[in-house]
Amino acid sequence: MENIGDGRVICHQNVEIVTYIVDGVLTHQDSMGTRESLGRGSVQFMSAGHGIQHSEHNLEDEPLRFVQIWINTRRDNIEPV
C-alpha cells in the first residue's frame, strides 16, 4: 500500500468505524485498494474485520474537522469491507 500524507499506516482489527466530515477534506487509502477524498458532509463506513491497514490525512490547505465513531464487533475476524 502506498502511503499518503505523513506516511503513517494504521492497522485495525475487529472494529467498525464510521467517519463524518464536518469541514475540510480527508483523503483515505487502505489495503483493500480504496483511495478516496471525503469532503464536508461525507460519511465513510469501514469494517476492519480480520485486519485492514489504512492511511488518512489532510492534503489540503484548509483545516480538517471530523468525527469518528468506533464500534466493537459482535463477531471477530470477519472479512473487511
C-alpha positions as CSV (number, residue, x, y, z in Angstrom):
1,M,0.0,0.0,0.0
2,E,1.3,3.4,-0.9
3,N,1.4,5.8,2.0
4,I,-0.2,9.3,1.8
5,G,0.3,12.4,3.8
6,D,2.8,11.9,6.6
7,G,3.3,8.2,5.7
8,R,1.7,6.7,8.8
9,V,-0.1,3.5,8.1
10,I,-2.6,2.5,10.8
11,C,-3.8,-1.1,11.4
12,H,-7.2,-2.0,12.8
13,Q,-8.9,-5.3,13.6
14,N,-12.4,-6.3,14.7
15,V,-13.9,-2.8,14.8
16,E,-16.4,-0.9,12.8
17,I,-15.5,2.8,12.1
18,V,-17.9,5.5,11.0
19,T,-16.3,8.8,9.9
20,Y,-18.3,12.0,9.3
21,I,-16.5,15.0,7.8
22,V,-17.5,18.3,9.5
23,D,-15.2,20.6,7.5
24,G,-12.4,20.2,5.1
25,V,-11.3,17.2,3.0
26,L,-9.9,13.8,4.4
27,T,-8.0,11.6,2.0
28,H,-8.2,7.9,2.8
29,Q,-6.3,4.9,1.3
30,D,-6.5,1.3,2.5
31,S,-5.1,-2.1,1.9
32,M,-8.2,-3.2,0.0
33,G,-7.3,-0.7,-2.8
34,T,-9.7,2.1,-1.8
35,R,-8.4,5.6,-2.2
36,E,-10.9,8.5,-1.8
37,S,-11.2,12.1,-0.7
38,L,-14.1,12.8,1.6
39,G,-15.5,16.4,1.7
40,R,-17.8,18.2,4.1
41,G,-20.9,16.2,4.9
42,S,-19.4,12.9,3.7
43,V,-19.8,9.7,5.7
44,Q,-17.5,6.7,5.4
45,F,-18.1,3.2,6.9
46,M,-15.1,0.9,7.4
47,S,-15.4,-2.6,8.7
48,A,-11.9,-3.7,9.7
49,G,-12.8,-7.4,10.1
50,H,-9.8,-9.7,10.5
51,G,-7.5,-6.8,9.6
52,I,-7.1,-3.7,7.5
53,Q,-4.3,-1.2,7.0
54,H,-5.1,2.4,6.1
55,S,-3.7,5.9,5.9
56,E,-5.7,9.1,6.2
57,H,-4.5,12.7,6.0
58,N,-5.5,16.3,5.3
59,L,-3.7,17.0,2.0
60,E,-5.5,20.4,1.6
61,D,-4.6,23.9,2.8
62,E,-7.9,24.3,4.8
63,P,-8.4,22.9,8.3
64,L,-10.0,19.5,8.7
65,R,-12.6,18.6,11.3
66,F,-14.1,15.1,11.5
67,V,-15.9,12.8,14.0
68,Q,-15.3,9.1,14.2
69,I,-17.4,6.5,16.0
70,W,-15.7,3.2,16.8
71,I,-17.9,0.1,17.4
72,N,-16.6,-3.2,18.7
73,T,-17.9,-6.1,16.5
74,R,-20.0,-8.9,17.8
75,R,-18.0,-11.4,15.7
76,D,-14.3,-11.5,15.4
77,N,-12.2,-12.0,12.2
78,I,-14.9,-11.4,9.5
79,E,-13.9,-10.2,6.0
80,P,-13.0,-6.4,6.0
81,V,-15.3,-4.1,4.0
